Amino acid sequence: MAYPFPRFASAPQTPQYLKGIESPSSARCRGLDKPKPHATRWVLAALAAAVIFVFIWGRSLISQPKQTDRIPFTHTDVDDLFSHFEGRQDCGIASTDIYIPPISRDATDKKHSLYCPNRAALLEAMSGGGRHGFDSPYFPLGCHFRWYSTPEICMILDRFDSIVFLGDETLRHIYSAFNMLLRENIALGALRQWEMKESEREMCRCANQLIRPECLAYSVMDSQSVRMNDAASGHSSPYYCDRTPHVFITIDRSPAAETQHTAFSSILTRELDSYRPIPVVHSLSLATSLSWPTATSSMDEWVALADISQKNVPFLWVGPNAAGHLKPPSQILSQGNNALWHYTIEMAKEAESRALDALGMYNFTLQAGSWDGSYYGQKVVLVQAMMIINWLSRLEST
């Protein structure tokens, strides 16, 4: 069964006046000379005019949607945004198969109000939802996330200097789907297809690019490799936009190797004078057999490296997938759903204690089809990648 994802953020506190500092209504203010009668009338008239103006202006805004994303709001319904993607027919995946937009409860509902109003609500909703049946579309809890078109994704990414994915095999599958979306190619968009033979390209299409070891060997690990090599190949599949570089750094322990530290630091210091953020998507789970000390050590390790750069580096901790029904019996105790759920909750608390965002994937994958009990296919990872993009859309630009 799915579990409610707990709230971790504390409620905002009301500011209080400190002792010894007088408020505007204090005795210091009351000691001022009384205004003259004619001045009082002018002040009251000005206040009345201001109230009328605000009332009229406010009424004019009632019917307008309140934009809480960082990209323009559109009223259009979600169509199949994969209709023009390479592999749409061969892979048999439509965006409408894996995402259902929010449905208004009655005619008075404004559709835009059904989307999550802020980042904290968004993460809680995406972490705590569920499915109405095995492998059916996922419904977040309480409010909804968006399915962005490729031009909208590009508008979101343009606000950042770079984007870093830092994790093990579970996160690498999500990064593969991230590349599929940006290359508008669900057949081979996760792979360096320019290095492959024709027989390999045929073998690795669609789901096989995530499943077969011989296909995973060609996984795209950074945007620069696509930018430099794809156009010269006879099987070009460029990014729709490539102004914001992104990279995947593989980690399976903590502390990580010095070469991985160097790669991370070089990304943070690439643009010394830039003010734009460099988001980091961080995850570590099955590669360490769900070791709690290793996960917390990894959080501290990479946050410390980010702090040295003195850049704006927001972190998102991504929890593990649930175990599928094909999980080998020998792994049930150490990597079964009981262990995965406790790891999800405790590591989310650890992330929150370090002022990091956290996104749980347990509920999202609990009733999804897994091909080996640990990893999931395209329909799952494409939605996970879109969840990451939703998080990016709510980050500040500076």
Order of alpha helices (4+ residues) and beta strands (2+ residues): alpha-alpha-alpha-alpha-alpha-beta-beta-alpha-beta-alpha-alpha-alpha-alpha-alpha-beta-alpha-beta-alpha-beta-alpha-alpha-beta-alpha-alpha
